[in-house]
Amino acid sequence: MKEPQDHRIRVAEGRRIETQENLLLSGLILGSEKPVKEISIEEIYTHAQTSRGTFYKYFAGTTDLFKALGLNVANQIVEFLSPIKPSFTDPAVAISSLTRLGIRLAVSIPMLGKLLLQTEWPNADKNTGILRDIEKDIKAGIKQGRFSDIPIDIGLGIVVGTTKAAIHSMLKNPPSKGYEDMVACQILIGLGVDAKSAKEISTMPLPKLPPLPTTGIIGKVLLMANLKRKS
C-alpha cells in the first residue's frame, strides 16, 4: 500500500510545482510586454488558465509573485553557470567572465532580460546565489590586492548597477559586437583594477558554456522561443 500512496504524493507535488511555474511564467510573459506594476492578479491567473483562488495558494499578490520569479530565475542562472565557476582562480577574471556571460544570456533571451530590469532583483535579496558569489569574489579581490579596499556594498553596486544598465542599453538599441566586454572592463576599473589589466581580462576567451536549461522557467521560455522561430 505504501508505493501507491508515495506515487500519489509525487504526482500531487509535481502538479503543485507545474501550477506554480505556470503562474510564474505568465508573470514573466506579461512582464515582458508592460511594466510589472501595471499587471493585475487577474491578468496573471487568466493567462495561466487557472483561478484567483489557485493564485492565492501560492502568492500573496503580484509583488510576491515577481519577487519569487526573480529569485527563481536568478537561482537557475546560478545553477546553469556553476559548472564553470571553479575554473576561475582570479576574482577579477571571475567577475569579468560571469558578467559577460550573464549579459549575453539576458540579451539572448529578451524576456528574461526585461524581467531582471523590471524587478528589484538582485538588490532586494542578498541571499541569492549570484550576489553571494559576487560578494565572495569582491572580498577575495580586496584581500589579494586585486581590487581597491572599498565597502562591499559599493562593490556590489558597481557590478550589479553597471550590468543592469548594460542589459537595458543592449535590449533597447543593440550595440556593436563586444559591448559586454567594454562593460566588464569598466566594472573592473571601478573595482580598482588598472585600465590595461582590465582591458586584457575583459577580452579573454570565455569558457564553453554548458547546455542551456531544458526545465524550469528558463527551459520553458527557451521552448517558447524555439516554437516561435519555427512557426
N, C-alpha and C positions, 0 to 999 in steps of 0.2 A: 504493500500500500504506500510505502514511502516514496517510491520512484514516481508514480503518477502525481503525488502531491508536490514533489520537487519540480516536476515538469510544469505544473500549473503556476507555481511561483515564478519560474523562469519566464514563462510566457507573459505573465502579468507585468513583470519587471521590464521585459522587452517592449511591451505596449506602452508602458509609462514613459520610458526613455524616448520612444518614437514620437509620442504625442508632444512631449516637451521640446524635442528637437524641431518638430513641425512648427510649433509656436515661435521658437527662436528664429527659424528660417524665414517665417513670414515677416517677423520684425525686421530681419536683415534685408529682405527684398523691398519692403515698404520704405525702409530707411535709406535705400539707395535711390529712391525716387523723390523724397521730400524730407525736410527737417524732422528729426525724430520727435521733437516737441509738439509737432502738429499731428502726430499719429495717435489715434484713439485705440482704446482696448477693443472696441467693436470691430474696427478695421483689421486688427491682428487676428482675432478669433474667427472672423468671417473669411479672411484669406486662408487661414489654416483649416477651414471647413470643420470647425468644432463649435463649442458653445461658450457663453460667458462663464458659466459655472465651471467648465473644464479649465478655462484660463485661470480662474482664481484658485484652482487646486495647486497650481504651480507658481504663480506670481501674484504679488500684492498690487501691482499696477504696471504701467508702461516703463516707469523709471527702473523698477526692479527687474523687468524683463531685459532691458537694454544693458543694465549692469551685468546681468548673468550672461548675456550674449557676448559682451566684450571680453569677459573673463574666460568663457568657453573657447572663443576663437584664439585668444592670447595663449591659453594653455595648450591648444592644439598646435599652434605655431612653434611653441617651445618644444613640444614632443617631436615635431617634424624636423627641427634643426638640431636636436640633441645629439644625434649620431656624429655630427661633425665638430661639436663643441670641444671635445678633448684634444683635437688636433691643434688648437691654438694655445701655445705656451706663453706668448707675449700678449698682455692685456690690451695693448694698443692695436695689435693685429686682430684680436678677438672682437673688440668693439667696432673696428672698421669693417671687417668682413661680415659680421652679423647685421650691421646696419645696412650695408649694401644689399645683402641677400633679402633682408626684411623689406626694404623699399621696393626691390624688384618683385617680390611676392605680392605686396599690397597693390602695386600698379598693374601687374599682370592679371589680377583678379579685382577689377574696379569695385565690385560690390563690397568686398572686404575692406578695401582702402577707404571707401566712403564711410563705412561703419566706424572704423578707427578714428576718423576725423570728427565724426558727429558725437560719439560718446565721450565721456570723461576719461575713459581708459587711455593710457595706463596710469594717469596721475592719481586716480581715485583709490587705487588699491595696490599698496606696496607689497602685498603678499603674492602677486602674480609671479610666475617663474621668470618672465622676461626681466622684470625690474630687479629681482633678486640677482640674476646673472649680471646685469649691467652694474649694479651696486658692487658686487663682488669684484668685477674687473676694474672698476674705478679705484676701489680700495687697494687692490694689488698693484695697480699702476702708480698710485701715490707712494706706496711702500717701497717700490722698486726705483722710485725717482723718475719714472716714465712720464708721469703727469704732475702738474702743479699741486701743491698741498692746498686744495680747495675743499669747502664743505661738500659732503656727498650729495646733498640736495641740489646744490648748484650744478654739480657734475651730471646728475640725473636730468636736470632741466636742460642742459646743453644737448645731451644726447636725444632725449625724447622730443623736446621742442623743435630742434632742428630737423629731426626725422619727420615729424608731423608736417612741418612747413614744406619739406621736400615732396612728400606724398601729395599734399594739396596742390602744389605747383604742377607736378607731373600729371595729375589726373585732369587738371584744368587745361593746361597747354603743354602737351608732350614736348620736352626739350630735346636737345641734341644728345646723341649717344654718349654715355659716360658721365651723365649728370650726377648720378648717385655716387660716383667716385669723388667728384668735387665736393659733394655734401659730406661724405665721410672724412675728407681731408680737412674741411673747416671744423668738423666736430673735434678731431684730434688736436688741431691748433687751439681750439677753445679749451681743451683739457690740459694744454701746456706742452704739447709735442712741437718741436721746431718745424718750420714750414717745409724744409727739404725732406726730413724723415716722414712727415705727414703725407706728402705727395707720393713718396715711394711706397709707403704702406697701403695707401688708399687705391693704388693701381696694381697691387699684387694679384696674381691669378687666384681666383676663388676656387675652393674645393668643390668637387662634384656633389650636387645635391642628391639626397635620397629621393625615391619616388614620391610624388605628391600624395597626400592622404586620399583614400578612397571611401572613408567612413566619416561619420560626424558631420558637423555643419560645413566644413571646408569641402569634404568629399561630395556633399550634396550640391554645393554651389558649382563645383567643377563639373559635375554630371550635367547640371542645367546648362552650363556654358557650352559643353560639348554637344548636347542635343540641339541647342540654338544654332550652333555653327553648321550642323548637318542638315538643318531644316531649310 
